[in-house]
Amino acid sequence: MKLQQLRYLQKVVALGNITEAAKELFIAQPTLSAAIKQLEAEMGITILVRGKKGVSLTEDGQEFMQYAQQVLDQVDLLDRRYHGESTAPKIFSVAAQHYAFAVDAFVHLLKEIGPSDYQASLKEMRTYEVIEDVAQLKSEVGVIYLSRYNRQVLTSNFKEKKLLFTPLFKAKPHVFLYKKHPLATKKQLTLKDLLPYPKLSYDQGRHNSFYYWEETLADQPSPRSIIVSDRATLFNLAIGLNGYTISSGIINADLNGDDIIARPLVSDEYIELGYLVNQLHHLSPIANQYIELLKTSIQKNAN
């Protein structure tokens, strides 16, 4: 096994297409295909499934790529350390469902790091994408929730991908709505109260099962529904159309302003917020630092 083979594989997995990967690597497609096949032969496993629409990782390939990514990350660190940089940048990536408290913790993390050089990324993603991002070690930490409804399906997925979920906070469902919404004066709300108003939900792409929706009680019928892709749009529609969404009740006024409020929803359901990590990966100090800030942010902003 050669480092170059791992670099080739990394590019193929990122693009999902051998032809496109070969173009970006400036090598011939047969050369790239031969290098991947040689790697598979050396490892004794099938790493990629080849189809008409491109390539994807097999189950063995996903596990192999997790280890390979760690090797490539360490090589990159060595490169930066001994080729012109006096100190290696702090590298950290987090993938999260659409939670302001995850952003708040990230902001405080970078403030604590201070003026030193660093590379970091925060990705607000669909539920399935958060799970995949941590499984493939593209992010060290994933922020996600479990409920009575989705727990069995998601925990089975975590186990299959060798992920560990650690709970941080358990909350009753709350309705997020505009502070001037007709229901804003009520101390608590019922699903019946919400029927006349548009229900706002995050797009989950092809993994559109209710188990993967970010909104708890997603399976409850609503005569009006709107699918959005980001928090800003969701809050704008909540204000402009008197829409609503059902979430944890944790609001960060520093980041989102005070136009959106939370009201408890009468329900037996619960929301258990927590973080995902890959069991094959040892967390970096900066990842542990972020997790501590995540706990602080949740407690500070909990309704």
N, C-alpha and C positions, 0 to 999 in steps of 0.2 A: 504494500500500500504506500502510495506517494502523496505528499501534500498537494501536488498539482491535481491529482485525481479528486481529492476532496474539494478543491476550489472549483473544478469543473462541475462536480455534483451539486455544489451549493448554487451555482448559477442556473443550472437546469431546473432545480427545485423552485428557485425564486421565480423563474419565468414560465415554468410548466410546459416548456416546448424546447426540444433539442435543437431545432433549426434556428430559432431566435437566439438561444444561448450560444450556439456556434458563431453567429454573427457578432455578438457582443464580445466574445472571447478572441475573435479574429483567427479562428481555426476552421478547418473543414469539418462539415457535419460527420462524415465517416470517422474522422480522427476522434471526435468527441464521443461518438457512439461506442467506438472500440475501447476508449479509456474507461467508460462507465461499465461496459460488459466485463472488462478485465478486473475492475474493482469488485464486481459482483462475484466473479469466479474466485478471486482471492479470499473473499469473505465467506463464500459458500452460501450466499443468500440472494434472493431476488430483491433488489432495492427499488426498482421502478416498474410501474405498469405502463406499457406503451399502448396508446389508443389513437383513434382518428383525430381527436381534439387535443392531443398532447400527451403529457406524461404526468403521473402522480406517484406518490410514495406508497409502497406496500406497508403492511403492518411491521414487518421486519425492517423495511426501509425507514420508517418513522423513528424506530428505536435507534437504528444506526446513525441517522442524521442528528439525533439529540447528542450523541457522543461526539460525532464529527464536528458539530457546531462549537462544542466546548474547546476542541483542539484548535480550530480556526480562530476562535476568540483569543486564545492564549498566544497564538502566533502573532496576531495583530498587535497585541499588547507588547510583545517583545520587539516587534518592528518599530513601533512608536517610541519605545524606550531607548533603543540603541541606534536610531537613524535620525538624529537631529533634535529630538525633544528631550529636555532635561528631566521631565516627569511625565508619566503616562496619564492621559486624561481619565477621569472617572467615567466609566461607561455604565449606563443604567437605562432600562426600558420597562415600562409598565403598560399593560393592556387592561382596559376597564370598560364596563358598561357605562352608560351615560350618567355619571354621578359627579356632582359638583365637589363633594368632599374628597374624591380621588384627585381632582385638580388642585384643590386647596392644599392637600398634603404634598403634592408635587411642587407647588410654588414654594412652600416652606422648606422643602428639601433643598432646592436650588439656592435659596437664600442662606441656608446653613452652610452649604458648600462654599459660598462666598465667591471671591474674584478668581479663584483658581480655574485652570482650563478643565473643561468637562464635555462629554458627549452624553446626551440623555434624550429619551423620547417618551412621549405620553400619547397613547392611541386610544381614542374612544371608539369602540368596535361593537359589532353584533355579538350576541352571546356565544354562538358557535366559534366565531373568529377569536374571541378572548381565549377560549379553551385551546384552540389550535395553536395560537401564538405562544402560549406557555408550554404546550406539549412539544413544540418544535424549538423551544429555547430562544425564540425571537424576543420574548419578554421574560424577565425573571419573575415578575409578579403579575397576577391577574386579579382584578376586583370584580366580584360577581355575587349574586344572591341565590339562596335556596328558599323554597317554600314547601308547604305540605304537598302542593300539587306537582311541583317539578322535581322534588328531591330524588325520588327513585330513579328517574330517567337520567338526570344529570350526574348523580353519584356513580351510577353504572358507567357512564362515559368517562368520568374522572379515573375510575379504577382501571378501565381498559387502557387509558393513555398514561397511567402511572403518575397521576396528579394527586396532590394532597390539598384538601380544602380545610382551612382553619377559620371557624366563625369568630366574628368580632363584635357583632351587635344584633340583637333580636328585637324587631319592632312590629307593631300592628300596622296594617295597611293604612295609608293616608291618601287623601285626594289633594292633588296639586291643582290650584285654580287661581284666577285673577282676584286680587284683593277687592275689586268692585263687582265681582260675580254675584248674581242673584242669590246664590247659596252661601256667600261668604259670611253672613251673619249667624249661620247655624253652627252650633258647637260641635255637632257630629253629623255625618251624612250616611244615607243608605243607598244601595244600588238603585232603588226606585226613584230616589231624589235626582239621580244623575241621568235618567232616561231621556229627558228632553234636550240634553246637551251633547255636543260632539265629543266622542271619545278619541283621545290622541295616543298613538302608539308608535314605537320605533320599528322601522323596517328591519326584518330579519333575513331578507334575501331568500335563497332557496331552502334554508333551514327554517321554514315558517311554521313549524309545529308549535302549538300553544306552550309546550314544555320549554321552548327556547325564547319565548317572548320576555321582554324586560319588565313588562307590567304584570303584577300579580292579578289574579282573577281575570286573566286575558280571555278565558273561555266563556265569560259571561256575555250574553248577547247584547248588542247595542244597535239601535236603529240608525245611528249616525256614527261613522268612524272615519278617521283620517290617519294615514300612515306618513310618518316623517323620518328624516335621516339624521337629524342633529338636535341638540338641546335648544339652541337659539330659535330654530323654527318652531319647535314645540311650544316654547314659552310665548312666542309671538302670536301663535294661533290660540293659545289659552287666553291671551289678552284681547285679541281682535275678534274672536268668535265665541267667547265664553266656553271654550273647550276645557277639558280636564284630562288628567292622567292619574293613574293609581301607582303610588310608589311608597318609599320608606318613611316619608315625613321629615327627612333630613334636608334642610335648605341652608345654603350659604349665601347670606345677604351681601357679603363683601364682593362675591363674584357675580351674583345674579340680580342684585338690587332687591327692593322690598315689594315689587309688584306681584310676585307669586307667593301665595300662602298655602299652608297645609291644614287640612281638617281631618280628624279621625274618621275612618270608615267602619261602620258596624259590620263586623265579619269575624268568622272563626279562623280565618287564614292568618299566616304570619310571614314576615320577611326576615330571613337570617342573612345578614351581610357578612361577607368574609373575603379571604384572599386565597388564590390558588398558587401553588408552586410545583415545580417538577421534582419528583422524588429522586431523579437521577442527577440532580444538580445541587451543588452546595451553594447556598445563598451568599452573595457578596456582602461586605459590611454596609455598603450604601443601600442595598435592598432591605436589609434589616432596619436601617435608619428610616427608610420610607414607611415600612410597616408600622413602626412606632408612631410616626407622624400621622399615619392613616387612623390609628386608634384615637389619637388626640383630636383630629378633625371631626371624626364621627361623634365623639362625646360632646364636643364643643357645639356642634350644629344640630344635634338630635332635638326633635320637637318635643 
